[in-house]
Amino acid sequence: MRIPCIRIHEIKTSARKSHSPSACHTSRIRPLPKTIEIGGLTDTELVLQGESDATCIPCVFLNRRIYGTRRHTDPIDTHGKRLEPMTTHHKTLSFQDSNGRTVSGILAQPSPRTGQIVVLCHGFLSNKQSNTNRRLTELLTERGISTFAFDWFGMGESDGRFADLTIDICCDELAQALTFVRENGYTRIGLVGSSYGGLIATLIAARDSKLAALGLKCPVPDFPEMLRLEFGQEAMDRWQSTGEIPDVTGSEHPIELRYGFYENCLTYDAYTAAEAITTPTIIVHGDADELVPIHQITGLERALSGDTQLRLLPGANHHFGKPDDFRTMTTSLADWMTHYVTQCTRH
């Protein structure tokens, strides 16, 4: 079964006679592409041409991002009629990890609320307001799915010193985040992890069989190997003696991080963990990723047990820096989440 969508073919740009240019705000409208897909609305193909009974096409899609606005799409039913526009409420909140430390998060909740949510895990030295998290939130809330993004220990607005970071702490935080959303009434839960967040998401998904979907953006199943390749042996030795690592974000100033982080990483095997994952999983990765070796990605894909898709983007780097690559990455993850999180039952 393909991911639910509406495909609208060969739309003519001429509006119905009953709509004046001012009513349709044609000055704000760019030409429509030949095919438009709107994920998560229906499995039916809807063909609208010329003088159809549907609402004027420019008005129906006036609020979509193809017109450069940030408002939500006015949803349409299978007969082309507009429904009430969906609004999203953003709440800054927090929860506690097992040691009583505060973890800062943001809940984005469409109205009306459903029991569907995707938990978003950012990468190393990033935060809950990452570009990927924000774009996924826009895409998913447009489809009636809430999102919950939070800061890892020592990053963003969460408690802790980054220098004291460990995989143990982050696994506990993600487990507590999933407990938090369940306690708040969400029953269909997807999980997306980016880079380092993809490692933690993999480890936790192996323990949580109730997840509806798993999305991994350039995950790092073997973080110790990635660190060795990125830093080199000289920097690794310096890390062990000084407790500082090179700033992988590009700054010349080193970052304080205990060598115990690396030693803690060595105690985890994400490939073995992946063998226990039966949750439908998509991996989106660039074949020009400068940080994560491709053999880590193919090894992870082979280890996964459930429905799995590897989306390998030619020429894409670790940050999906090209607009088309970023668009493909975020859309692929959002479509996967929509397809599985909105199902009533797992297959």
N, C-alpha and C positions, 0 to 999 in steps of 0.2 A: 504494500500500500504506500503510495507516494505521500510526501508531506502535503497536508491540506493547503490549497491555495485557490485563488480565483485568477484565471487567466483571461484577460480582456484583449481581444484580437482586433486589429485593423480599425481602430477607433477613428472616425472622421472628426476633424477639429471643428466643423460647423455645428453650432448649437441649435437647439430647437427654436422655432420662431417666437415662442412665448417668452424667451429669455432675452432681455436686452443686454447690450455690451456692459452697461453699468451694473446690471444685476449680477452678471457673471464675473465682474472685475477682470475683464480680459486684458487690461493693461498689465496685470501681475502674472499672467499665465504664459509659460513657455510652451513650445510645441510638445505634444504628447509623443512618447516613443510608440513604436508599433505594437509592442507587447508590454503589459504591466502585470506584475505578480504581487498579490497581497497575501502573505502567509497567514495561515491560521484561521481563516474565516469559513471556508467550505471546501468540499471536495468536488463541487460542481463546476463545470466550465460555463462561464457566462459570456455570451456574445452580444455586444451592443454595437449597433451600426446605425448611422444616419438618424432617421426619424423614429427611433424606438420609443417604447413606453417608459423607459428609464429616465431618471432625473438627468438633467443636463450634465454631460461628462465633465466640463470644466468646473462646475459647482461641486460635483461629487468629490473630486480630487483636489479641490482648492487648497486644502490644508495639508496635503502630503508633502513630504520633504522635497519632492521633485520640483516644487514651486519655491523652495528656499525658505519656508517658514518652519518654526519649531513647534507649532501646534499639532495635536494628534489628528490622525485621519478621521473624517466623518465616516463611520462604518456603514456599509451597505449590505442589504440582504440579497438573497439569490434572485430577487426580482428587480434589483437595481435601485431600490428605494432607500433613502437615507434613514439611518437610525440616529438615536441621540448620541452626540459626540462623547467620547470617553475622556475623563479627566484623571490626573494622577496626583496623589498626595505624597509628599516626601516628608518623612519623619526621622529626625536624628535621635537615636536612642542607644542604649548600651546594655550589655549583659556581663555576667561574671564568668571567669574560667574556674576550673576546679580549685585553684588556689586563692580565689577571691579577688583577682586582678580584674580591672575594668577593661572591657573590649568595646571600642566605639564602632557603631554601625549606622547605616542609613537604610530605612525601609521605604521603598517606592511602591505605592499601592494604588492600582487603578480603581476607579469607581464606576460600577459597583464592584466590590471585592469578590474574588473567588477563592477557592481553597488551593490555588496553584501558585507556586513560587519557585524562583531560581536563586540559589545562594551563589554569590560571586566572590571568588578568591583571587586577589591581586598578586603580583609578582614580587620578587626580591627588591628591596629598597624602593618600593612603590607605595601606593595607598589606595584606599577604597574609592577615591574619586578618579581613578585612572581613566584614560580615554576609552579603553575597551569596556570597562564597567559602565561608564556613562552611556556609551552607544548601545550596549546590550540592554540596558535599562529602558532606553527609548524604544527599541524594537519590541521588547517583550511586553512592556506595559501597554503599548498600542494594541497588543493582541489579548489583553485581559489577564496577563500573568504578572504577579508582583515580583520584585527582586529585593534581595537583602545583601548588601555589601558591607564588609567590615575590615578594619585595620588589623594586620598581624601585630603581635607583641613587639613593642619597641618601634613601631612604624606608625605614621599618621598621628591619630589622636588616642591610640590605645596606651595603656600602662606599660611600663617596662623600659629597660635600656636595650637598645639594639645590640650592644656588646654582649648581652646575656642570652641572645636568641638561641633556641634549639628546635630541632624537629619535634621533640617531645612536646614542647609548649604549644607549637602550632597545631599539632594533631589534636591536642586537648581543646584548643580554641575552636577548631572547626567542628569537632564533635559537640561542643556546647552550643555552637551557633545552630546546628541542626536541631538540637533539643529545644532551643529557644523558639525557632519558627514553628515547630510542631506544637509546642505549648500555646502558641498564639493562633492555633486553629488551622494551620496549613497541612494538608494531607497528601497533595501531589507535589513532590519536591524534586527539582533538578539541581545539579551542581556543576558549576563551571570554574575551572582553575587555569590561571595563566602562568606559564613558566614555573617558577618555584611553587606558586599556588597549585599548579597542575600536579606536582609531586605530592603535595599534602592531600589534594583531592583524591588522587589515586589510592593513597594509603588508607584514607577514611572510607572510600567507596568499597574497599575490600571487606570492611567490617559492617557495612550498612546495606543490606540487601533490599531495603524498602525504597531506595532512591528510584525515581522514575526515569532519570536520564543523567548521563555524565558527559560533559564537554571539556576537552583538554586542548588548550591553545599553547602550542610550542612547549609541551611539558618537559621536565627534566627528570626522568626516572632514575638516572645515576648522577646525582648532584656532586658527589665527590670527584667523579671523573671530569665533569664540566669545570669544576674549580681548578683542578690540576692543569687541564688544557688551557684555561683562560689565564691563569696566573703564571704558570711555569714553575719549575722546581725551586729556583732562587727565591721567588716571592712566597712560595709555600714555606720554605725554611724560615724566611723572615717573619711570616705570620706566626709560626710556632714560637719564635723567640720574643716577638714584640706585641702580639695580640692585636695586630692591625692588618687589614687587607687593602689592596688597591681599590680605589673607587671605580666600580664597574660602570657607573653612570657617566664617567668622563672627566670628573674633577681630578686635579693633581694631588689633592689632599687625601691621605689614607683614612680609612674608616675603622673605628675600634670594633673588633669582634673577636671574642675569645676563640682560641684554637679548638676548644671543646666543641664548638659548633660542627667543625669538620669531623671530629671523632664521633660525635653523635650521629652524623649523617651515615657514617660507615656501618652503623648498626641496623640500618634499614635497607631492605631489598624490594624496590617497587615492582620489579619484574615478577617476583614470587607473589607479591600482594595482588598484582593484576590477574593472576590465574584464578583468584577467588571472585573476581568481579563478573557478575552476570547482568548488570545494568547495561542497557543499550548505550554505547559509547561512540562519540565522534572525536577524532584527533585532527586538528588543523595545524599544519606545519609548513614552513617555507623551505624549499630545497636549497636556498642560499642562506639559511640560518647560520650566523657566525658564532653562536654560542653552543647550541645543542647539536651534537653529531647526529647525522641521519640514522646511524645504526641504533642509536637509543630509541628512536621513534619506531623503526620497523620491529625492533625487539619487543617494544611495549605492545604494538599491535598484535604480534604473534601470541603474546602471553594472555591477552584478554579472552574471556570465555564466551561472552554474550554477543548480541548483534553489534557489529563494529564497523565503522567507516573511517578510513584514513583519507583526508583531503590534503594532498600535497600541492602547494602552490609554486609553480615554476618562478624562480627569481626572487621570491619573497624572503626578506630577512627576518631576524628575530622579532623585530618590532612591527612588522607588516607596514613599513614606512610609506610605501606607495599607496595613494588613495584607493586604487582598484583592489590592491591586496587587502587593505584594511576593510574595505566594503565586503569583499568575498568572505573574509574570515568571520566578521561579525554576523553577516547574514547566514552563513553556514551554521554557526553555533545557535543563533536564534531560531532558525528553522528546525533544527534537531530538537531543541528544547520544546518548541511549540508542538511538534508532532507527538512526542512521547509524554510530555507533562500534561497535555490536555486530554489524553486518553483516559477512559474510565478505569481500565485495568491494564496491567502489564501482561504482555504475551511472551 
